[in-house]
Amino acid sequence: MSILLRTYETAYIQWQSGALDERLFVGFQQSFVDVFSNEGAKWFWRIRHHWYSEEFQAWVNDTIEKQESHAMYPKP
């Protein structure tokens, strides 16, 4: 989970600096929302958020707060 979050943080920082196209970041953001619909991901974030930059922490917390609740994998 830590490597996945570091990848999201890298994408976020690159997007903020203009190095990552908005169209690519939208995909990263949507996959982030799907991953964080899982309670295990939220638990990891609660205990390890301090590993990441304050700016990324703020984005994650805001994104989690605004996300619509849905299952990562819909029932067949």
C-alpha positions, 0 to 999 in steps of 0.5 A, spaced: 500 500 500 505 504 501 508 504 494 501 505 491 500 511 495 507 513 493 505 513 486 499 517 487 503 522 491 508 522 485 502 523 480 499 528 484 505 533 485 507 532 477 500 534 476 500 540 481 507 542 477 504 542 470 508 536 468 502 531 468 497 532 463 490 533 466 487 527 462 492 522 465 491 525 472 483 524 472 485 517 471 489 516 477 484 520 481 478 515 479 483 509 481 484 512 487 477 513 489 476 506 487 482 504 492 479 508 497 472 505 497 476 499 501 476 500 508 483 497 509 486 503 505 482 508 509 485 504 515 492 504 512 491 512 511 489 513 518 496 510 521 501 512 515 499 518 513 505 522 516 509 518 511 507 523 505 507 530 504 502 535 507 500 537 501 498 530 499 495 529 505 490 535 504 488 532 497 487 525 500 483 527 506 479 532 501 478 527 496 476 521 501 471 526 504 468 528 497 468 521 494 461 517 493 461 511 497 461 505 492 464 498 491 470 497 488 468 491 484 460 491 483 456 484 484 455 480 478 
